[in-house]
Amino acid sequence: MRIKVDEASDALYFRLDESQIVESEEIQPGIIVDYNAAGKAVGIEILGIKGRVPLEELKRLQFETV
C-alpha cells in the first residue's frame, strides 16, 4: 500500500494495490475510488484535503495494525 500527499494538487491518495485501474467513481464530492478489472477498489483519492485535515496532521500520518 502507498500513501501520497500532493500539496500542490491538495489531494491525498491511498493506493491499495498495483493492479491496473480501469474505472473511477466519485462516491461523494471530492472522494474518488479507483477500481480494477475485477471491480475491486485499488485506490482512494481525497480532494481538498487541506480543508478536511489540518496540515500538521498530514505531516505525521500514523499507522495502526490490529
C-alpha beads as a LAMMPS data file, in Angstrom:
LAMMPS data file: protein, C-alpha beads

66 atoms
65 bonds

1 atom types
1 bond types

-500.0 500.0 xlo xhi
-500.0 500.0 ylo yhi
-500.0 500.0 zlo zhi

Masses

1 110.0

Atoms # bond

1 1 1 0.000 0.000 0.000
2 1 1 1.205 3.511 -0.797
3 1 1 0.042 6.858 0.529
4 1 1 0.769 10.068 -1.338
5 1 1 0.069 13.592 -0.135
6 1 1 0.189 16.057 -3.038
7 1 1 0.216 19.549 -1.557
8 1 1 0.172 21.224 -4.992
9 1 1 -2.990 19.351 -6.003
10 1 1 -4.432 19.467 -2.473
11 1 1 -5.065 15.721 -2.588
12 1 1 -4.389 12.560 -0.588
13 1 1 -4.169 9.231 -2.409
14 1 1 -4.225 5.718 -0.942
15 1 1 -3.083 3.054 -3.415
16 1 1 -4.226 -0.306 -2.080
17 1 1 -2.561 -2.496 -4.723
18 1 1 -0.775 -2.110 -8.038
19 1 1 -3.368 -3.672 -10.352
20 1 1 -4.443 -1.610 -13.353
21 1 1 -7.155 0.985 -12.794
22 1 1 -9.993 0.535 -15.291
23 1 1 -12.708 2.686 -13.746
24 1 1 -13.055 5.550 -11.282
25 1 1 -16.142 6.730 -9.447
26 1 1 -16.728 9.841 -7.360
27 1 1 -18.686 8.325 -4.485
28 1 1 -19.052 11.645 -2.620
29 1 1 -17.954 15.143 -3.574
30 1 1 -14.159 15.059 -3.625
31 1 1 -13.880 11.319 -2.831
32 1 1 -12.875 9.184 -5.814
33 1 1 -12.490 5.394 -5.760
34 1 1 -10.453 3.608 -8.437
35 1 1 -11.386 0.049 -9.431
36 1 1 -9.534 -2.753 -11.229
37 1 1 -10.965 -5.089 -13.882
38 1 1 -12.426 -7.375 -11.184
39 1 1 -14.366 -4.450 -9.712
40 1 1 -12.258 -4.282 -6.555
41 1 1 -11.220 -0.926 -5.092
42 1 1 -7.497 -0.355 -5.672
43 1 1 -7.188 3.345 -4.842
44 1 1 -8.923 6.145 -2.981
45 1 1 -8.322 9.821 -3.688
46 1 1 -9.489 12.593 -1.381
47 1 1 -9.536 16.048 -2.938
48 1 1 -9.456 19.286 -0.955
49 1 1 -7.543 17.565 1.806
50 1 1 -6.278 20.815 3.361
51 1 1 -9.861 21.763 4.166
52 1 1 -10.581 18.343 5.674
53 1 1 -7.466 17.685 7.755
54 1 1 -5.054 20.150 9.380
55 1 1 -1.716 20.202 7.529
56 1 1 0.167 19.252 10.708
57 1 1 -1.856 16.023 10.881
58 1 1 -0.950 15.158 7.287
59 1 1 2.741 15.542 8.073
60 1 1 2.568 12.891 10.784
61 1 1 0.384 10.104 9.474
62 1 1 0.016 7.250 11.933
63 1 1 -0.448 3.587 11.056
64 1 1 -2.138 1.080 13.285
65 1 1 -2.154 -2.675 12.827
66 1 1 -4.524 -4.695 14.996

Bonds

1 1 1 2
2 1 2 3
3 1 3 4
4 1 4 5
5 1 5 6
6 1 6 7
7 1 7 8
8 1 8 9
9 1 9 10
10 1 10 11
11 1 11 12
12 1 12 13
13 1 13 14
14 1 14 15
15 1 15 16
16 1 16 17
17 1 17 18
18 1 18 19
19 1 19 20
20 1 20 21
21 1 21 22
22 1 22 23
23 1 23 24
24 1 24 25
25 1 25 26
26 1 26 27
27 1 27 28
28 1 28 29
29 1 29 30
30 1 30 31
31 1 31 32
32 1 32 33
33 1 33 34
34 1 34 35
35 1 35 36
36 1 36 37
37 1 37 38
38 1 38 39
39 1 39 40
40 1 40 41
41 1 41 42
42 1 42 43
43 1 43 44
44 1 44 45
45 1 45 46
46 1 46 47
47 1 47 48
48 1 48 49
49 1 49 50
50 1 50 51
51 1 51 52
52 1 52 53
53 1 53 54
54 1 54 55
55 1 55 56
56 1 56 57
57 1 57 58
58 1 58 59
59 1 59 60
60 1 60 61
61 1 61 62
62 1 62 63
63 1 63 64
64 1 64 65
65 1 65 66
